């Protein structure tokens, strides 16, 4: 079951909501609806699931409805219609006490403007959420110090926000949100106020932190590069409506409509497309059961000059060339004895990084998973074709 399910979620601001909804269904623009009814379409008929432990990015330009959507999730904004289901429970009609409990224990929010108390130390700021819950001083101090340690801020615990840089202040905001140990972290343009270098560092820190804490993170941004860098999946919005949900690669490779296509057209695909997207099935030989005659027969049948060597569990072992197989047959050696090295990459290795690996390689590149099992192979031509397509896309935009 998804961690969060959103079903037909709609928010119309203003009085003439029925008239506005009718115009939305007629595909009228937000501006036209506002001019005719005085109502503003926040979000309309949003349907999506967020899985446990993923970074789910919601992105769009100003006015797309992304910030409204994230505030609907914890009901800082009340929906006009639809359902918000958390861990299988519909929270749409929860009362104030139930909502307060969810905001304190289930969902924490990190804002763009840090929202730190200037008169409180870093430790006191981090403890704040636990303090208002009535958690004993010793326990909240311990939990706050642990969160600060995870963000590499423990040595600054006695300083005040004004003594820290913008990036460090945002790390305090993130630590404060994590101190409550929430299931879900809502991040609304959390890094937008930072300069580019610090922003990049904060993205790195969030990814590193996620490796340790494994939270469900819903991240709002207007920056496509940030979305591609952080998101396990991305939802693109326009005028309050959902345009597409998918992985970064799915959105770049198969944009759902003209709007999404124009949104992503300037992205450097070599920094997004990965090994999995350009690999081919590998022709293999099993070094636990096959000998040189089998290897040579397979090469002749497939009209290739080499095979990827795997063991009985299909774990990658190396590369067998035709010359090596002939030597093994002549000298009565096993395929293991004549196997040569072959460069490897993981399925998520970027095309831009593969080029530097394959440039000097005398064999294809093997794609292996975390268990070292063979997933496929990459030939130099596939990398060059992917890079040429990227350059071609750039020329078309000139």
QUIFEN-V454133 format. One record per backbone hydrogen bond with DSSP energy under -0.5 kcal/mol. CO is the residue of the C=O (numbers start at 0). NH is the residue of the N-H. Records with the same first field share a line. If there is no record, write none. Layout:
# QUIFEN-V454133
CO=NH ; NH
This chain:
# QUIFEN-V454133
2=86
3=49
4=6 ; 84
5=7 ; 47
6=82
8=45
9=79 ; 80
10=41 ; 42
12=39
14=16
15=19
16=20
17=21
18=22
19=23
20=24
21=25
22=27
23=26
28=32
29=33
30=34
31=35
32=36 ; 37 ; 38
33=37
39=12 ; 41
42=10
45=8
47=5
49=2 ; 3
50=53
53=55 ; 216
54=56 ; 231 ; 232
55=218
56=58 ; 234
57=220
58=236
60=63
63=239
64=68
65=69
66=70
67=71
68=72
69=73
70=75 ; 76
71=74
80=9
82=6
83=85 ; 90
84=4 ; 86
85=88
88=85 ; 90
90=93
94=98
95=99
96=100
97=101
98=102
99=103
100=104
101=105 ; 106
105=182 ; 183
107=185
109=187
110=113
112=114
115=117
116=119
119=160
120=124
121=125
122=126
123=127
124=127
126=129 ; 130
127=131
128=132
129=134
130=133
135=139
136=140
137=141
138=142
139=143
140=144
141=145
142=146
143=147
144=148
145=149
146=150
147=152 ; 153
148=151
152=155
153=156
155=158
156=122
158=121
159=162
160=163
164=168
165=169
166=170
167=171
168=172
169=173
170=174
171=175
172=176
173=177
174=178
175=179
176=181
177=180
182=215
183=107 ; 185
184=186 ; 217
185=109 ; 187
186=188 ; 219
188=191
190=193
194=198
195=199
196=200
197=201
198=202
199=203
200=204
201=205
202=206
203=207
204=208
205=209
206=210
207=211
208=211 ; 212
209=213
214=216
215=184 ; 217
216=55 ; 218
217=186
218=57
219=188
220=59
221=223
222=226
223=227
224=228
225=229
226=230
232=56
233=245
234=58
235=242 ; 243
237=240
239=43
240=237
243=235
245=233
246=250
247=251
248=252
249=253
256=260
257=261
258=262
259=263
260=264
263=266
266=268
267=270
268=271 ; 272
269=351
272=350
273=276 ; 277
274=277 ; 278
279=376
281=283
282=307
284=286 ; 309
285=288 ; 289
290=294
291=295
292=296
293=297
294=298
295=299
296=300
297=301
298=302 ; 303
304=321
306=319
307=284
308=316 ; 317
309=286
310=313
313=373
314=310
317=308
318=320 ; 339
319=306
320=324
321=325
322=326
323=327
324=328
325=329
326=330
327=332
333=336 ; 337
334=337 ; 338
335=338
339=318
342=365
344=367
345=348
346=275
348=274
349=352 ; 353
350=354
351=355
352=356
353=356 ; 357
354=358
357=360
364=377
365=344 ; 367
366=374 ; 375
368=371
371=315
372=368
375=366
376=279
377=364
378=381 ; 382
379=383
380=384
381=385
382=386
383=387
384=388
385=389
386=390
387=391
388=392
389=393
390=394
391=395
392=396
394=397
